[in-house]
Amino acid sequence: MAEHVAPPLGRVSDFEVRLIRVFKAVVECGGFTAAEGELGISRSAISLHMSDLEKRLGLRLCQRGRGGFALTEEGRQVYRAGLTLLASLETFRTEVNGLHRTLRGELNIGITDNLVSLPQMRITHALAALKAKGPEVVVNIHMEAPDSIAQGVLDARLHIGVVPEVNLLASLEARPLYDEASRLYCADTHPLYAAPDADLTTEQLAGFEAVIPGYPLPEAARAAHAPLTGTATASDREGAAFMILTGAYLGYLPDHLAAHWVAAGRLRELDLPGCRFSTPFVTITRRDRRPHRVLEAFLDELANQS
């Protein structure tokens, strides 16, 4: 008569792992009765679990009865294999938990030019907090035009962008960051620099050349530029500063960018009605982005700066 051969063991399920834990406790306690207190279940329940494990493995693991509890040879080998399995599961749990404690990876962030001098240093403070939380995080900053940043976020070249809230696509998720105030300036060599405030009028502005941004503007900014005679363009705010400082052009600059030259007497604000505006800046991420722990940690730190 042919010997019965048990089928090979398939995938080890969570239930079988629980049965192996019961078996381990029984072996280490020296029997079913002694394992009741360790496992918190009755002797009959332990016996059912052991019978179920033997059926699933197709092996006799122990002798039980009047002669007492004793492992079979197969039982000893299964016990050693079970210790290896349980140790591997514990190692896996420990390493995964360690990943939650240790922040690693890259953050690729695109930022519009000349925001570093803003008094509200939320980006700087959030990056500092991110590095404190994850010293091994690598931060890559790309200074680009807003349209390029938006495209970089969409094609996943950038994880996050900081841009003006202008013409944003529905596929981008925007979070408010701060508002940037801008005013109209002229240089110390411009004819209007020495004009008394009382003599300045909005109508005068059309008689002088001005530098106009070559990038999309919010509605308030477009209205403020309307009285100007634009004869030059700039792709960014630093370019506008270059043109204004020549003394040949009027132009708008963010207050924080112009402050250094105003303090040095190189620039003057033309304080006229309607000649100032505020630009809201936002962070942008893809709405359908995949989970990214470094990005989420940075967003959390930005929220903490508000």
C-alpha positions in Angstrom: 0.0 0.0 0.0 1.4 3.4 -1.1 2.4 5.8 1.7 0.2 8.9 1.9 2.2 12.0 0.9 0.9 15.4 2.1 0.6 18.1 -0.6 3.3 20.8 -0.5 2.6 23.7 1.9 1.2 26.7 0.0 1.3 30.4 0.9 1.5 30.9 4.7 -1.6 32.8 5.7 -2.1 35.1 8.7 -4.1 32.4 10.4 -1.3 29.9 10.0 1.1 32.4 11.5 -1.2 32.6 14.5 -1.2 28.8 14.8 2.6 28.7 14.7 2.6 31.3 17.6 0.4 28.9 19.6 2.7 26.0 18.8 5.7 28.0 19.9 4.0 28.8 23.2 3.1 25.2 23.8 6.6 24.0 23.1 8.2 26.7 25.3 5.7 26.1 28.1 6.1 22.3 27.9 2.5 21.3 27.2 -1.0 22.3 26.5 -2.1 22.9 30.1 1.0 25.0 31.0 0.4 27.2 27.9 -3.2 28.2 28.9 -1.9 31.1 31.0 0.6 32.2 28.4 -2.0 32.2 25.6 -5.1 33.2 27.6 -7.2 30.4 26.0 -8.4 27.1 27.3 -6.7 23.7 26.9 -9.4 22.5 24.5 -8.9 25.5 22.3 -5.2 25.0 22.2 -5.7 21.3 21.3 -8.0 22.4 18.4 -5.4 24.9 17.2 -2.6 22.2 17.3 -4.8 19.7 15.4 -5.6 22.3 12.8 -1.9 23.2 12.4 -0.9 19.5 12.0 -3.6 19.1 9.3 -2.5 22.1 7.4 1.2 21.0 7.5 0.4 17.3 7.0 2.8 16.5 9.8 2.5 15.0 13.3 4.2 17.6 15.6 3.9 16.2 19.1 2.8 13.3 21.3 0.3 14.1 23.9 -1.5 11.9 26.4 -0.8 10.0 29.6 2.9 9.9 28.7 3.1 13.7 28.7 3.9 16.2 26.0 6.8 15.4 23.6 7.8 16.8 20.2 8.2 14.5 17.3 11.3 14.9 15.1 9.2 16.8 12.5 7.8 18.9 15.4 11.3 19.9 16.4 12.1 21.0 12.9 8.8 22.9 12.5 9.5 24.6 15.8 13.0 25.8 14.5 11.5 26.9 11.2 8.7 28.7 13.1 11.2 30.6 15.1 12.9 31.7 11.9 9.6 32.8 10.4 8.5 34.8 13.5 11.9 36.4 13.8 11.7 37.5 10.2 8.3 39.0 10.7 9.5 40.9 13.7 12.5 42.2 11.7 10.2 43.3 9.0 7.9 45.1 11.5 10.9 46.8 13.1 12.4 48.0 9.8 9.1 49.3 8.5 8.5 51.2 11.8 12.0 52.5 11.5 11.1 54.0 8.1 8.5 56.1 9.8 11.0 57.4 12.2 13.7 58.1 9.6 12.9 60.5 6.8 14.9 59.8 3.6 14.6 60.8 0.0 14.6 63.9 -2.2 12.5 67.0 -2.4 12.5 68.8 -5.8 11.0 72.2 -5.4 10.5 74.9 -8.0 10.4 78.6 -6.8 9.6 81.8 -8.6 12.5 84.2 -8.5 13.3 86.7 -5.7 11.1 85.3 -2.9 14.0 84.8 -0.5 13.8 88.4 0.8 10.2 88.2 1.8 9.7 88.9 5.5 7.5 85.9 5.8 10.2 83.2 5.4 7.8 80.3 5.5 9.7 78.4 2.8 13.0 78.9 4.5 11.7 77.9 8.0 9.8 74.9 6.6 13.0 73.7 4.8 15.0 74.1 8.0 12.4 72.1 10.0 12.4 69.4 7.3 16.1 69.0 7.5 15.9 68.8 11.3 13.3 66.0 11.0 15.2 64.2 8.2 18.9 65.0 8.1 19.4 62.6 5.1 16.8 64.4 3.0 18.2 65.9 -0.2 16.6 69.2 -1.2 16.9 70.4 -4.9 15.7 73.9 -5.6 15.0 75.1 -9.1 14.5 78.8 -9.7 12.2 79.0 -12.8 9.4 81.0 -14.3 5.9 80.2 -13.0 4.8 78.4 -16.2 7.9 76.2 -16.2 7.3 75.4 -12.6 3.7 74.4 -13.2 4.8 72.1 -16.1 7.5 70.6 -13.9 5.0 69.7 -11.3 2.6 68.2 -13.9 5.3 66.0 -15.4 6.6 65.0 -12.0 10.0 66.6 -12.5 9.2 68.7 -9.5 7.4 67.6 -6.4 6.1 71.0 -5.5 6.1 74.6 -6.8 5.8 78.1 -5.4 4.1 80.4 -7.9 1.7 83.3 -8.2 -2.0 82.2 -8.1 -2.6 83.0 -11.8 -4.1 80.8 -14.5 -3.6 77.5 -12.5 -4.8 74.3 -14.1 -7.5 72.2 -12.4 -5.1 69.3 -12.2 -3.0 71.2 -9.8 -3.8 71.5 -6.1 -3.0 75.0 -4.7 -2.5 75.9 -1.1 -2.3 79.6 0.0 1.2 80.7 1.1 1.4 84.5 1.4 0.6 87.7 -0.4 3.3 89.8 -1.9 2.8 93.6 -2.1 4.2 95.5 -5.1 4.5 99.2 -5.8 5.5 101.5 -8.6 9.2 102.7 -8.6 11.6 104.9 -10.5 15.3 105.3 -10.1 17.2 108.3 -8.7 18.2 109.3 -12.3 14.6 109.3 -13.6 12.9 112.7 -14.1 10.1 111.8 -11.6 12.5 111.0 -8.8 12.8 114.6 -7.5 9.1 115.6 -8.3 7.2 116.6 -5.1 4.5 114.2 -4.1 1.9 116.9 -4.4 2.8 117.4 -8.1 2.5 113.7 -9.1 -0.5 112.6 -11.0 -1.5 109.2 -12.5 -2.0 110.9 -15.9 1.7 111.9 -16.0 2.8 108.2 -16.0 1.8 107.7 -19.7 4.4 110.2 -20.7 7.3 107.9 -19.5 8.5 104.6 -20.7 7.9 101.6 -18.5 8.9 98.0 -18.2 6.0 95.5 -18.3 6.2 91.9 -17.0 6.3 89.3 -19.8 4.5 86.7 -17.6 0.8 86.3 -16.6 -0.5 88.8 -14.0 -3.4 88.7 -11.6 -6.3 91.1 -12.4 -5.2 93.6 -9.8 -1.7 93.8 -11.3 -3.1 94.2 -14.8 -5.2 97.2 -13.6 -2.2 98.8 -12.0 -0.1 98.5 -15.2 -2.9 100.0 -17.4 -1.8 103.7 -17.0 1.8 102.8 -18.0 3.4 103.0 -21.5 5.1 99.7 -21.8 8.1 99.9 -24.2 10.2 97.1 -22.6 9.4 93.7 -21.0 11.0 91.5 -18.4 10.7 87.8 -17.9 11.0 88.1 -14.1 11.2 90.7 -11.3 15.0 90.8 -11.2 14.9 91.7 -14.9 12.4 94.5 -14.1 14.7 95.8 -11.4 17.6 96.0 -13.9 15.5 98.1 -16.3 14.1 100.4 -13.6 17.6 101.1 -12.2 18.8 102.4 -15.6 16.7 105.5 -14.9 15.0 105.1 -18.2 11.9 103.2 -17.1 9.2 103.1 -14.5 8.1 99.8 -13.2 6.6 97.7 -10.5 8.7 95.7 -8.0 7.8 93.7 -4.9 8.3 95.8 -1.7 10.8 93.3 -0.3 12.9 93.3 -3.4 13.0 97.1 -3.8 13.6 97.8 0.0 17.4 97.6 -0.3 17.6 100.2 -3.1 15.0 102.4 -1.5 17.0 102.5 1.7 20.1 103.4 -0.3 18.3 106.2 -2.1 18.5 104.5 -5.5 14.8 103.9 -5.9 11.7 106.0 -5.0 8.1 104.8 -4.7 5.6 106.8 -6.8 2.8 106.9 -4.3 -0.2 107.4 -6.5 -3.8 106.1 -6.3 -4.1 102.6 -7.9 -0.3 102.2 -8.2 0.1 99.2 -5.9 -1.2 95.7 -5.9 -1.0 92.4 -4.0 -0.1 89.1 -5.6 -1.2 85.9 -3.8 1.4 83.1 -3.9 0.6 79.5 -3.5 2.2 76.1 -3.4 1.2 73.7 -6.2 1.2 69.9 -6.2 -0.4 67.4 -8.5 -3.9 66.4 -7.4 -3.2 62.8 -8.4 0.3 62.6 -6.9 1.5 59.4 -5.4 2.3 59.2 -1.7 5.7 60.8 -1.0 6.7 61.0 2.7 9.3 63.8 2.2 6.8 66.0 0.3 4.0 65.4 2.9 6.5 66.2 5.7 7.4 69.5 3.9 3.7 70.4 3.5 3.1 69.7 7.2 6.0 72.0 8.1 4.7 74.8 5.8 1.3 74.5 7.5 3.0 74.8 10.9 4.6 78.2 9.8 1.2 79.8 9.2 
